[in-house]
Amino acid sequence: MEKQLEYFDVLANAQNQVLNNLTEVQAQLRTQWIDVVGKSYAAITSIPGVPENAYTKEALTQFNNWFSSVANASKTATEEAMKTQDSLIAAYEKQVAINRAGLKNAVDLVNPILAKAKLA
């Protein structure tokens, strides 16, 4: 019956690892996205031969405003997603502990019955 507990532990640990990996991927994705947009911004602002006039300055101002808004929204959304993910992982870990204790109690209850049945 100890195999059930081992199986439970392997399954629970694998699921916990998946949740932790998802958290890391979310953070990396945001960082990479901001980096790519920043590089695009640098490429746009360094195009040679673009005349500096009211139109290009206005376009650059609009892009700056858009980029700042999107970057801030992305940062806020990512931070909230990370908090939610951390809460879910903590709740999952508590539930796993409760379920493991219940399974262990069931195993402890069944072991004597099975031992008696084997002797009979």
C-alpha positions as CSV (number, residue, x, y, z in Angstrom):
1,M,0.0,0.0,0.0
2,E,3.0,2.3,0.3
3,K,3.1,2.4,-3.5
4,Q,-0.1,4.5,-3.4
5,L,1.7,7.2,-1.3
6,E,4.7,7.1,-3.6
7,Y,2.5,7.4,-6.7
8,F,0.6,10.3,-5.1
9,D,3.9,12.1,-4.2
10,V,5.2,11.7,-7.7
11,L,2.0,13.0,-9.3
12,A,1.7,15.9,-6.8
13,N,5.3,16.9,-7.3
14,A,5.0,16.8,-11.1
15,Q,1.9,19.0,-11.0
16,N,3.6,21.4,-8.6
17,Q,6.6,21.6,-10.9
18,V,4.3,22.5,-13.8
19,L,2.7,25.3,-11.9
20,N,6.1,26.7,-10.9
21,N,7.3,26.5,-14.5
22,L,4.3,28.3,-15.7
23,T,5.0,31.1,-13.2
24,E,8.6,31.4,-14.5
25,V,7.5,31.4,-18.1
26,Q,5.0,34.2,-17.5
27,A,7.7,36.4,-16.0
28,Q,10.2,35.6,-18.8
29,L,7.6,36.2,-21.5
30,R,6.8,39.7,-20.2
31,T,10.5,40.5,-19.9
32,Q,11.2,39.3,-23.4
33,W,8.2,41.1,-24.9
34,I,9.2,44.4,-23.3
35,D,12.8,43.9,-24.6
36,V,11.6,43.3,-28.1
37,V,9.4,46.4,-28.1
38,G,12.3,48.4,-26.7
39,K,14.5,47.2,-29.5
40,S,11.9,48.1,-32.0
41,Y,11.7,51.5,-30.5
42,A,15.5,51.9,-30.7
43,A,15.4,50.8,-34.3
44,I,12.6,53.2,-35.2
45,T,14.3,56.1,-33.5
46,S,17.6,55.5,-35.2
47,I,16.4,55.2,-38.8
48,P,18.9,57.3,-40.8
49,G,17.5,60.0,-43.1
50,V,14.2,60.5,-41.3
51,P,13.6,64.2,-41.3
52,E,13.1,65.8,-38.0
53,N,9.9,67.8,-38.3
54,A,6.6,68.2,-36.5
55,Y,5.2,65.0,-38.0
56,T,8.0,62.8,-37.0
57,K,8.2,64.3,-33.6
58,E,4.5,63.8,-33.1
59,A,4.8,60.2,-34.3
60,L,7.6,59.6,-31.9
61,T,5.6,61.2,-29.1
62,Q,2.7,59.0,-29.9
63,F,4.9,55.9,-29.9
64,N,6.5,56.9,-26.6
65,N,3.1,57.3,-25.0
66,W,1.8,54.0,-26.4
67,F,5.0,52.1,-25.4
68,S,4.9,53.5,-21.9
69,S,1.2,52.7,-21.5
70,V,1.6,49.2,-22.8
71,A,4.7,48.5,-20.7
72,N,3.0,49.8,-17.5
73,A,-0.1,47.8,-18.2
74,S,1.9,44.7,-19.0
75,K,3.9,45.1,-15.8
76,T,0.8,45.5,-13.7
77,A,-1.0,42.6,-15.3
78,T,2.1,40.4,-14.9
79,E,2.5,41.3,-11.3
80,E,-1.2,40.5,-10.6
81,A,-0.9,37.3,-12.5
82,M,2.1,36.3,-10.5
83,K,0.3,37.0,-7.2
84,T,-2.6,35.0,-8.4
85,Q,-0.3,32.2,-9.5
86,D,1.5,32.2,-6.2
87,S,-1.9,32.0,-4.4
88,L,-3.0,29.1,-6.5
89,I,0.3,27.3,-5.9
90,A,0.0,27.8,-2.1
91,A,-3.6,26.6,-2.2
92,Y,-2.6,23.6,-4.3
93,E,0.2,22.7,-1.9
94,K,-2.2,22.9,1.1
95,Q,-4.7,20.7,-0.7
96,V,-2.0,18.2,-1.6
97,A,-1.0,18.0,2.0
98,I,-4.6,17.4,3.1
99,N,-5.2,14.8,0.4
100,R,-1.9,13.0,1.2
101,A,-2.8,12.9,4.9
102,G,-6.2,11.4,3.9
103,L,-4.6,8.9,1.6
104,K,-2.1,7.9,4.3
105,N,-5.0,7.4,6.8
106,A,-6.8,5.3,4.3
107,V,-3.7,3.2,3.7
108,D,-3.1,2.8,7.4
109,L,-6.7,1.7,7.9
110,V,-6.7,-0.8,5.0
111,N,-3.3,-2.3,5.8
112,P,-4.4,-4.3,8.8
113,I,-7.5,-5.5,7.0
114,L,-5.4,-6.7,4.1
115,A,-2.9,-8.4,6.4
116,K,-5.8,-10.3,8.1
117,A,-7.3,-11.2,4.7
118,K,-3.9,-12.7,3.6
119,L,-3.7,-14.8,6.7
120,A,-7.2,-16.2,6.3
